[in-house]
Amino acid sequence: MKITYSTTTKLRLLSQFQNVNESLKVFADYHNVGAGSLKRWIQQYLTGGLANLERPVHNRRYPKKLKLRAVRDYRNHRLPTKEILLKYDIRGLSQLRNWVILYNNGKEPVRKRVRKMGRKVSYDEKIEIVKWVLKHNYDYKQAAQKFDITYSRAYAWTQKYEQANDWTALKDRRGKTRGREKQLLKEIRGLKAKLREREVQIAFSKKLIEISNREVKRPNDIKRFKK
């Protein structure tokens, strides 16, 4: 199972590594971190500072042309793999390899389309669907085809009505005030946690600020990190 590291953890490890005399391999083994991962974080920090270490909130989208250029560089061995990742700002080797596999199979490395959610169904239409299901001997499959919905939705609405014996059970209650209040409280707690996390990240980053200000000519030269 692949281990993921938060931005704060990466900064903490880089700060500690900066202040010890151990080699990168020894330090990485002691802290149970892959030496390759630690080296990549240093390269990212040297080229982009704190922003380059942060994990994106959403999956990053790469332009089709960029993917093709990166794949061709990889296939033609024009650049080492690590330099390709830096050149095109690709976050991981697995991403590049997936594009290469698609390319080799005759497919262009484009983003997969996400399956759309089922269509929105009004309260009155739910009642109509459930009435049809009851009238036609619980034929959920036929109801799904007739009303352009899924089998599971027809089944769920029918069960809700029968258990409550009340048509109002089919109303969409996701927008009720109580639920909204809970959601707002959850968001506030999340924002406070992110703020505390950011303060810690900035504190670690200040210790490394001198490093990020150095002129970067060879970001793969790890020795420069500790000068």
N, C-alpha and C positions, 0 to 999 in steps of 0.2 A: 504493500500500500504506500502510495506516494505521500510524503510528509510535506505540508505547506507551512511556511513561516510568515508571521506577520511582519509588517514594516518595522515595528518597534523591536522585535526580536533580532531582525537583521542589523539594525543600528546598534543594538546593545552588543552583539557579537563583534561587529566591526570596531566599535570603540574599545572593547576589551583586547582585541587582537592588536590594535595600534599600540597598546601599552605593555605588551609582553615581549619576551625575547624568543619564544618558541617559533618554529617554522610553521608555515601554513598547514602542512599535513598533520603535524603533531597537535596543533591547536584545534583543527577540525575534528580529529579523532577523539580528543579529550572532551569536546562539547557535543559529540555524537552528531556532527554535521558533515555532509559530504564535502570533500575538499574542492570538488568542482563547483558546488553551489557557492561556497564561500568566495572562491576566486571570481565567479560571475558577479556576485554582489559588489565586490571591490571594483570590478570593471564598470559596472553600472553606476556606482557612486562617483567614480572618477570622471565619467563622461557626462553625468546629469545631476549629481547631488541627490538630495532627499527625494525629489520628484521621480527619479529614475528607479528608486527602490520600491515605490508604492505599488501595491496591487490594485489593478483597476476595479472599480465598482461593478462595471458591466464588461462582458466579453468585448475585447477590442476588435474592430472591424478593419481589415486590411484591403486596400484597393486591389482589384484584379490584376492590374499592370504590375504592381509591386510584387505580388505573389509569383507571377510568371518570371520576373527578372531574378528574384531570389532563387527560384527553382533552377533556372538556366545557369546561374552562377554556381550552384551546388553541383549540377550534373556535369558541367564543363570543367570543374575543378579550378575555376578562375581565382577563387578565394577560399581560405580555410573556413570551416564551418563557423567558428567563433566570430570571425570577421564579418561573415554574412549576417549573423544575428545582430551585430552592432551596426552594420551599414544600413540595414533596413529596419532597425529598431524592432526586431521580432523578439517576443518575450521568452520563447523557449524552443529548444531543439525539436521537441516532439511536434510542435506546430509546423515547423519547416518540413519535417519528415512526412507528415500527413499530406502536405501539398505535393511532395515529390511522388508519393504513392499514387495519388490521384492523377498526376501528370503521366506517370508511367503506364497507367491503365487506360490512357486515352481520354481522360476526363480533365476538364479545366478546373483548377483549384479555386472554386467559388464557394461562397458561404451557403450552407444548407438553408433551405426555407423552413421556417418554423410552422408547424401545423396550426391552422387557425382554430379558435375555440368555436363551439357550437353557436348557432344563431340565437339572438335574443328572443325570448318567448314571453309574451305579455301574460298577465294574470288571467284575463278572460280566455285566452287561447289555451292556457293550461287546463282550465275547467272543461273546455270543449274536448281536449285530448283525453282527459280522464273519463269523461262521459262516454266517449267513443270506445275506449278500452273496456269499460264495464259492459257496454252494450254488445260488444263483439267478443265476449268470453275471454277477456284478458289476452288478446292477441297483440302483444307488445311489438313483435316484429313487424306486423302489418301497419301498426300505428306509427312506428318509426319511419317507414317508407311513405306513408300517406301524408304525414305532417312535417317531413324533412327534419327529423330529430333523431337522437340516438335511442337505442333500445333501453339503455340504463336510465335515461331521463324519463321516458314514458313509465318505466317501472317505479322509479323513485316518487314521482308525483302521485301515482295511483296509491302507493303505499302510504304516503303522507295523508292523503284524503281519508283512506279507510281507517287509519289508526286514530285520527282526530274526529272523523265523521263531521268535518267542518271544512267548507271550501276555503276559508281564510288561511288554512294551513299551507295553501299553495302560494301565498303572497311572499314576495322577496323581501326579507327583513334585514338584508345586509346594510341598509342605509339608516337604520334606527339610531336614535340619539345615544342610547347606552353603548351600543357597539362602537359608535364613533368616538365616544369619550375614552373607551378602553384603548382604541387605536391611537388616539392623541397622546395618552399617557405612555404608551409603549414607544411612540416616536420620540417623546421628550427624554425618556430614559436612554434611548439609543443615541440621541444627540449629545447628552451629557457624557456618556461613555466615550463617544468619538472625540469630544473635546478634551477629556482627560488623556486619552490615547495620544492625541495630537501634541499636547503639552509635553508628554514624555518623549515623543519623537523629536521635537524641537530641542529639548534639553540634550539628547544624545547627539543630534546633528551639530549643535554648537561646538561640541568637543572635536568634531571632524571638519569644521568650517575651513580651517587652514588648508586641509587636503583638497577640498573641492575647489579652492581658489587657485590651485596650481595649474599651470599650462599643461594641457593633456596632449602629448604627442604619441605616446605609446600606452594606451589604456590597458594593454595586456601585460605590462611590466609591473608585476605585483610588488616588486621591491620598492618601487617609488612610493607606494602607499605608506611605508613605514619610515620614510626619511624625515 
